[in-house]
Amino acid sequence: LIMAYAGRLFNIIFAMFVLYKAIKLMPFGKKIFLIISYIPIVIEGFSSLSPDAMTTSISFLYIAYILNLAFDEKKIVGLKQKIFLTILSIIVALCKIVYLPLVLLLFLIPKEKFCNTGKEDKSPITKKILNIMLIAGIAVVINLLWLGFSSRYLLNLRDGDSKYQVLLLFKNPIMYIQELIYTFNLYGNNYLTGMLGESLGWGELIRLNFIVPSVLFVLLIIELVTDETLRNKFSGWQKFVIFITFLIIFGLIFTSLYVQWTTIGSESILGVQGRYFIPILPLLMLLIGNDIKIKSGYNDKSVLKAVAITGLLINIIVILYILYLLIKWYIRFLSMS
C-alpha cells in the first residue's frame, strides 16, 4: 500500500514538473496546456499509477520543445537538441507507440536550423530529412526491441483475434474506414465529453455529467478567441504538417484498438476513450487558434486569472462530489451490514 501511494505521489510530481517545463518552453498558446491540465480526468491520470501521466506530460513537452526550436530565432538544432529530441521520441514510443508520429512535427523546424556545423556536404533539406529519419528510426527500433521482450509477460486478452483483425484490415481497408467513421459518428460526442472529464474512475464510476466538460470547453474557446499570440503563426506547410500529424495519430488510436480490443464481427471499434486524444488536443487547438479572425480586446492577464480561478473551482467541485459519493456509499454499506 505504501509503495502504491508513493508511486501515485511521484507520478503527479513528475507530471507537474514536466508540464511546468512544457508551459515555460511553449513560445505561444501557453494557456492551452494550462486548461487541458485542469481537466479532472487528466489529474486523475496524473495522481494514479497510470502511464497516462508520463504519456500526456511528455507529449506536451515534446510539442512545446519542437515549437520552441521552430520559432525561437536564436535556437539551432545541434547535437544536444538532437539527443534530447531522440530521448523524448523514445519515451513517447515506449509509453504508447501510436503517439510516435509526433516526430513529424520536426518538419515545422526551418531546414536552416539543422545546418550548424562548419562545412556541409548535404543540402539543408536533405540534412533535415536524414535527421528526422534517424530520430524516428532509433525510437522505432528501441520500441520494437522492448515489445519483443515484454510480449512474453503482457496479458493477451483474446488469443488469435489480433492476427485476424490485421488480416481483415489489409484485405478490406474500405470496410475498416467505414467502421471507423461509423464508430466516430456513433460515439463522437462521448469521446468529446469524456476527453473533457465527464466521468472518472474505471467503468465511469463517478459521473460529472455535462457541467465540467461544458465549462472546460468554454475555457478553451475563450483562450482561442482572446489569445492574440496564436494568430497567423503557422505557414500553409506548417498547418499541413500539424494536421497530418493529428490525423495519423487519430487514426492509429482507432486502429490499435481495432486490432487489440475489438472482437471479430463487431460493427464498431471497441475500447476507444476520450482521454486517448488528450496528448494531441493541443495540436487541434493550435490549428483553430491560428485561423481565428476575431479581434479580442481582453487583457491577457485578466483572461489568465479567469482561467486559473475557474479551473481551480471546477476541481474543488469535483473533489467535493467525490467525497459526497464516498460518504453516501459508506452510509449505504453500514445500513446493509
Order of alpha helices (4+ residues) and beta strands (2+ residues): alpha-alpha-alpha-alpha-alpha-alpha-alpha-alpha-beta-beta-alpha-alpha-alpha-alpha
